């Protein structure tokens, strides 16, 4: 409750505690743009957070979480979202509605695939999903025409998906520590590529 006495807060770091919930009065922080809830004991994102629509950056890593509330979609100004080291087996649907996202990080989860809805995130410039169980990319990934950094190490890919070659802005591709047996035929299309890790 003490935190709520500072309604002008724009950045709040509550990481490394044992929080399981947040008080209703949290919504008073209506100027907050950055919130760090990393490394706590939440099993889902508290609903009250989804009512702070000023948020542009949220770190919800390391919370043993497997679901997110549908109301996450209310955070329409969100640009940077960290969900690393949780228990997501699929990318929660509300994320596909955060169409202003520029950076999304989901390292160290249990993801087997990205949903087709990933193609809605057309502002993405960075997508990090290493340490999952991914083995293919949906065709909709080609709609991410601003994507510059794609990091997918430590997954289950046996070949580089051909749709990767239709990401015109891609500068860095990291697919280290996968199970690659072949390279895509049209790799030369990646004319912006500067760094490649296989």
ABEGO torsion letter per residue (X at the ends): XAAAABAABABBBABGBABABBBAAAAABAABABBBABGBABABBBAAAAABAABABBBABGAGBABBBAAAAABAABABBBABGBABABBBAAAAABAABABBBABGBABABBBAAAAABAABABBBABGBABABBBAAAAABAABABBBABGBABABBBAAAAABAABABBBABGBABABBBAAAAABAABABBBX
